[in-house]
Amino acid sequence: MLSISRWVIFFSLFCSSFVLIAKEQSDVSLKELLNKPETTISQDSATQADDVVLDDYQRGQPQSSLSGFLSALQQYDYELATHYMDFRNLSPDTKAIAPEELAKMFHVVLRRTIWIDTTAISEEPLGNLQDGLPSYRELFGTIATPSGDVRLYLQRIPRASDKARIWKISNATVDKIPYLSQQYAYSEFGEWLSEHTPNYDFLGVELWQWLYFSAALIFYYFVSLLITWLVSKGISRVRPNTHQEFYRFLRGPVTILLTIELSRLFVAQSNITIAVQAIMDGATLLVFAWIWLFVRLIDLFNIKLKARFLAQDKPLAIYLLRPASTVAKIIVVITGLLLWFENLGFSATTLLAGLGIGGLAIALAAQKTVENIIGAITLYTSAPVKVGHVCRFGNVFGVVEEIGLRATRIRTLDRTVIHIANAQFVDLQLENISEREKIAYRPEIILKPSASAQQIEQLLSQIKNLLIAHPEIADEPLRVVFKGFSLQGLQLDILAYVSTTDYDQYLAVTNELNLALTSALADCHCELANIQMVDGQA
């Protein structure tokens, strides 16, 4: 497995790449693409005012004329589109091109360069007289070229039949179409595909573009699969003990993410239109690939931490990994979805505000629950007690049966069950009986005052030799002394430790020692004092 530091570097590089990708936004979002109104034109679409010229193609106003032109392009009816274009006084080179071909070329240029909002165009028959342009012109777009910006105009010209004033794409704009087409035409392969596939589009993207970019994704998927396979082989040679989950991580989200990145980097830019760019900036595949990658990264960290906790003899901490990883995955998914909505053109601020208010309400309602979870984390990580341990807390003595996320369950010596909230349990003074490495043996022996010094000395010597000779008694500490005088009699201080943590074995050893002490008392003619109540004390 890779070390944690390498995982952090890997994670940081991916995050920086993610930020750079998120910043590459076009001026048009997928939301605007979905909400774009149909540019159809009907007899009732134009404003019915007395000064509007009646026209079969609704060219009496700038907005209706431009809408009719865009509607014709959307229907791939280039012959109809020519009725909205002014072909007067064109240069010889432009005249040599068929009008329908000019309309088709202009269609490609518009698809690749600008997003026209027809609602921003004037509905007045005379156009917008406050825009600083000649009264017969209306600006509807600007296209950047190496030679400078090309401004696109509508122009109010006399109709050929009766000299009534109508709006058309200006001849100055039409004359620029061949030059614009040189800059923004599709690639040769893209042009060939567009001519040999049906004229159909979805979300503003033509059928041939869907086929083209889908094929590019499939191709780069196999390229990415080959790259990750070679990387896997190299890692298996350098680190043969690498976990299989890491190889699945490479074959899964890393391969998909690499596929998308290669497609974005190497696909022909000449075949990308505004609609395609909007969909790419929506980054649906990219965002979900990143979400998948971070979710799988969390799983890999989970495996790494699980092995570390087992090595540190903290098996209880493993129980925390699942809820912790679940919370981390939820955060990743929510963050990815918010970024996705932002890329689509929706405001994530409103969503965050709603989440903030809801999160505050949940936090207030779940305050105790959070405290108990934090208490469980403390119990799992510091492990003052473990499941199966005998402990004393407060005045209660029992066995820990379960440490849950909310409470700890303890079975007492009376076989009753106590549930204590983790937030309270961690604040108690805990005495872990099971953690002792040996058990103290401290018999309380008080002799009658009639015992002589010789008898006491003989008894102490026998008890000490008995303890030293017993194989289950630790060498030290070991103490057998005449402690002193009390109201009850002559007190002996005996301290030894039985080298076991098994309480049943301890009872067997102490039983043997107590019988031997009884014999020693009889051999030395020493009698135990009769404990009576003196001034209310035993």
N, C-alpha and C positions, 0 to 999 in steps of 0.2 A: 504493500500500500504506500502511496505517496505520503510524505510527511505533511503535518498541518501547515507549516510555513509555505510549502509549495502549493498546497490547495488555496491558501490565501492569495498568493501571487496570481494563480490561475483565475481565481474568482475576480480579482481586481482588474485584470486585463479584459475579461469579458464584460465587466460592468462599464469600463471606460468605452469599450466598443459600442455597447448598448446606448450609452448617452450620445455618442457621435451620430449613431443611426437615427435616434429620436429627433435630433436637431435638423436633419435633412428634410425639411418639410416644404412642400410646394404651396402656392397661393390658394389652391383649391383642395378642399377636404372631401372625404368620401361622403360626409353628411350632405354637403352641397351637391355632390353628384347624385345622391339619392333623391334630394328634394328639388332637383332641377325640373321646372315645369316643361311640359311638352310644348315645342315651338310650332304647334299647328296654328293655322290661320283660317278664320272663317269669315263669312260675310258680316257677321255681327261683332267681329273682334275690334274693328276700328271704332274710334269715337265718332259717333254720328253728330257732327256739328255742321252748321250751314256752310262753313268755309272749307270743308274737307272735300277734296276732289274724289269723285266716284271713280273707282278703278277696279277692273276685274281681278287684279293681283294685290289689292289693298296697299298701294304704294303712295297714298295721299299723305301719310305721316311717316316720320323717320322710324318710329318704333314698329309700326305694323309692316313697313317695307322690309326692315331688317329681320323681323320675325318670319316673314314669308320666305325670305332668302335662306335663313337657317333651317326652316322646315323643309324646304326643297332639298338642301344638302343632307339633312337627316334621313330623307326618304331615297337618297341617291338618285334623285330626279334632276340630273344636271341640265337637261333641256329646259325645265321649268326655272332652274336657278338663273339661267342666262337672261330671263326677263327682268331680273333685278340688278343687272350689271350694265354699266354704260360703256359701250364699245366705240364711242366716237373718238377721233383724233388720237389713236393709239400709234405707237412706234411700229415700223415695218416688222421687226422681229416678233412683236406681240401679235400683230395682225396675222402673221403666218400660222399661228396656233388656233385651232378650232375653238369656238366659244365654249362648247361643252367640255373640252379638255382643260380650258382655263378655269372653269368652274370646279372641275375635279381637282386640279392642282391647288386651287385656293382652299378647297375642303381639307386637303391633307395639311396644308400650312396652318389653318385655323385649329385643327385637331391637335397639332403639335406645339402650338405657341401660346394661345390666349384662351381665356374662358370669358365668354361674352355674356354679360347680364343685360338682357333686353329691357328689363324694367328700369334700368338707369338711362335709357334713351328717351328723348323727349317724345311726348304724344302730340305736341302742338303741330299743326299743319305747317307752320313756318319754322319749326325747329326751335332749339334753344338760342335765343338771341342774346343771352348774357354770358356766353362761353368765350368771348373774345375772338371768335372765328367769323369769317364772312357769313352773311345771313343765309347763303345758299349751301353751307356745309355743316355737317354734324360729325363729330369725332366718335368712333365706336371702338377704337382699340389702337394699341401701339405694339409693334413687334421689334425686338432688338436684333440687330444684325451686325456683322463685323464692320460694315461701313457706316453704322449709325442706326438710330431708331427710324423705323418706317411707320408713319402714322396712317391709319386706315380711316377713310372718310365715306360718309354718305353725301350725296350731292343732289340738290334740287334742280331738275332740268326739265325742259319742255317735252311733253309727250309727243311722239312723232305724228300721231293721228290728228290731234286737235290743239297742240301746243299748251295744253293744261300742264301745270307744274306738278311733277311727281318726284319721289325720292328713289335714287338708285345708288349702288356702289359706284363711287366716283371713277372716272376714267383714269385719273392719276393713280388710284389704288389698283385698278385692273392692270395698268401698265407695269406695276411692280411685281405682279404675280410670278412671271418667269424667274426673276431674280430671287424672290422669296422661296420659290420651289427648289432652286439650286441649294439653298441653305437648309431647308427643312423637309425635303422629300424623304420618303422611306428608302431603306437600302434596296439594292437590286433584288435580293431574296424576298424582302418584305413586299416590294412592289409586285413580284411574281405571285406571291401568295394572295395578295389582295385581289389580283385579277382572276385567280383560279379558284376562289372560294365564294360561296354565296354572300350577298350583301346583307349581313345580319349583324347586329351589335347588341350587347347586353351591358348595362351600366356605362354606356358610352364607349365600350371597348369592342372592336370589330371581331368577328368570328375568327379570322386568320390570326389576329393577335392572341386570342385565347389559346389557339392551337400552337402558335409559335412559342409563347412563354411557358406553356405546359410541357412542350417537348424540351425546352431549355432546362426546366426544373428536373425532368426525368434524367436528362443527360448528366447534369451536374450532381445529381444524387448518386449515380454510379461512380462518378469521379470522386466524390466525397467518401463513398463507401470504400473505394480503393485506398484513399489516403488514410482513413482511420484504420483500415486493416493493416497497412504497413506500419503505422504507429503502434498498433497493438502487438505486432510481431516484434518490433524493436523493444518495447517495454517488457515483453515476456522473456526476452533474452537477457536484458539487464536486471530485471526484477522478476525472477520466476515465481515468487510467492505472492504476486499481486492478486488481489481478490477478484473473483469472476464478475462481481458487480461493476467493477471499474471498466471491464471490457464491454459489458452491456451498456454502460454509460457512454462509451465511445461510439458504439454501433447505433445507439438510439438518438438522444437529443443532440449530441455533438455532430453527428452525421447530418441531421436535418438542418441544424443551424449553419453548418458549413455549406450545405447545398444552397440555402437561401442567400448567403453572403456571396458565394461565387456567381450566382445568377445575377445579383444586383451589380456586381463589379464588371462582369464580362459580357453581359447581354448587350446586343447592339443598341446604342442610345438612339440611333436614327429611327428605330421602330417604336419608341416610347412616345405616346401621346399624353396630353394633359390628363385624360381620364385614366390611362394606365398609371401615370405618376401619382394620381390621387389615390388609386387603389394600393400602390406600393407604399405610399406614405401612411396609409391606414395600417400597414404592417401587420395584418391579421396573422399571417403565417409566422412572421418574425417574432411577434409578441408571444404567441403560443409556444413557439420553439424555445424562447427564453424561459417561459414559465416552466415548461417541461424540464429544461436543463437545470434550473435552480431547484426544482422539486427533487430531481435525481441526485443533485449535489447534497441536498439535505439527507437523503438516504445514505449516501456514502459517508458523510460525517457521522451519521447514526451508527453505522457499522464500525467506524474507527473508534468512536467513543465507547461503544459496547466492549470492544476488545480491551481498551484501556482500563475501564472500570473492573473488568474481570481480572486483569493483571494486578490491579490495586486492591483486590479482594473487597470490592464494593458492589456485590451483585444487586443490592436493592436499588442502587442508582440507575440500573438499567430500566427499571419500571418507569422512571421519569422520562426516558428518551422518547417513548412513543407519544405521550401528550405534548412534550416540548416540540418534537418534530412536526406534529400536527398543527400546532399554533404557527410555527415557522412557515409551513406550507400555505396555510390560510393567508398569512401576511403576503407571501410571494404572489399568490393568485390574485388577491385584491389589488396589490400594487400593479401587477401586469394588466388587469382589466381596466384600472383607472387610466393607465398610460395608453391602452388601446382606445378607450373612449375619447381621450384627448386627441389622439391621432386621427380619429374619425371625424373630429370637428365638434364633438360635444364638450361642454364645459365640465371638467372634473371638479371644479371648485364647489358647485352645488352639491355634487355627490359627496364630497368630503365633508361639507357642512352637515349634511344629513347624517353621515356616519359619525361625525363628532358629537352631535346631540344625542344620537342613539347610543353611542359608546359611553357617554357620560352617564346616561340613565342606567345603562347596564352595570357600569362600574359602581355606582352608588348602591344599586340593588344587590350586587354580588360582592360587596366589600368583605363580609365575613368569609365567603367562599374563597376569595383571593388570599386572605390571610391564612386560611387553612392549607391552601395549595403551597404557599410560600413555606409554611411550617413543614409540609411534607417534603419539599425540596431540601430543607435543612436536615431533616431526619435521614433522607436518602444519601445526601452528600457527606455530611459529617459522621453519620452512622453511630450516634451514642448508644443506640440499641438496635438489634436486628430481630427479625422474626424467629421465634423459638427461644429468645433470651429470657432469663428470669431477672426481673428488676423490681426495685422498690421506688415508688414515687409518692411523696407525701406519706400518708399512712397506709397506702395500698401496696400489697405484695402479690405479684402474679407473673404470668408468662405472656409475652407479646405474641399474638397470633396473626395479626395483620396490620400493616401500615398503609392505609389508603390515602387517596388524595385529600379527603375531607377529615377523616378521624383515624385514630389508632385503636385497635381492639385488643383488650387484655383480659385473660381468664385468670381469676383469682384462685387462691388455694381452696376457697369454698365452692369452686367450680361455677361461680357466677361470671358473667361477662360484663365488662365495663368498656364503653366507647368514650374516648376523650378526644375533643377537637385538637387537631395538630397545633393550632396556634397557641393553645393552652399547654399542651403536652411538652413542647420544646422549652417553655419557660419554667417548668417544674425542676426541682432538684432530683435528678435521676441517679439511682444507684444500680449499676449493672452487676448483678450477682454472677452472671454467667461469664463475665470477663476476668474474674479472678483466676490466677494460675494455680493457686492452692487454697485450702480451707483451714482456717484457724481452729486449734483445739485448746480450749481454755476451761478446764474443769474448775469449778469453784469449791475449794476444800477449806473448811474452817474446823480446826481441832478444838477439843475441850481444853480449858486452861490447865487441867491436871497433867497434860503431856509434858515430859521432861525434855530438856535440851538435847540429851543423848538420843532419845526416841525421835525427836523432830529431825535431827541431823541424819540418823539412820534412814528415816522415811524419805527425806529429800534425795539421799544418795541412791536409794532403790528406784525412785521414780525417774531420776535423771538417767540412770543406766538403762531402765526399761525403754525410755523414749529414744535414747541413742541407738539401742540395739534393734529397734523396730525398723524394718526396711521401708515402710511407707511414710516415715516421719522425716521431714527435711532436716538437714544438718544445722541450718540456721535460718531464721533466728530460733533459738531454743533457750528457754529460761525456766529454772526451777529454784525458787528462793523462798525464804521465810519473810513474808511481807511485813508482818507486824501484828499489833494487838488491836482488837476491836471489842465492842460491847458484846458481840456474839461469841468471841473466842480468839484463837490463834489462826491468822490468815496465811495461807500459802498462795504464792503467785506462780502459776504454771502456765507457760505459753509455748505451744509447738504448732507446726503446720503439717497437715496431711497432704502429701504430694499427689493430689488428684483434683479434678473438677467435677467428677461424677459423685453426686450426692449420695447415691446408694452405696457406693464403695466407701465413701467417707463414714457413713453410719456403721458399716461393718468394721472399719478400723477402730472407730471410737468405742464401739461395743467391746471389742477385744481389749482396748486399753483400760476401759472402765472396770472390767473384770479383774485385770491385772492390778489396778490401783486398789481394789477392794482386798485382794490378797496381801498387798504390801502393807496396808493399814493393819490387817490382822497380824502379820508377822512382826510388826514394830509395836504392837500393843497400843496403837493410837485409835482414839475414838472421835467420831465426828461430833461437833457441838450440836446441841438441840437449839435450832433457830426459833426464837420466840420474839414476840412483839415487844420492843423496848421503846417507850415514849412515842408509840405510834409508828415505829419503823421496824422492818424485819431485820 
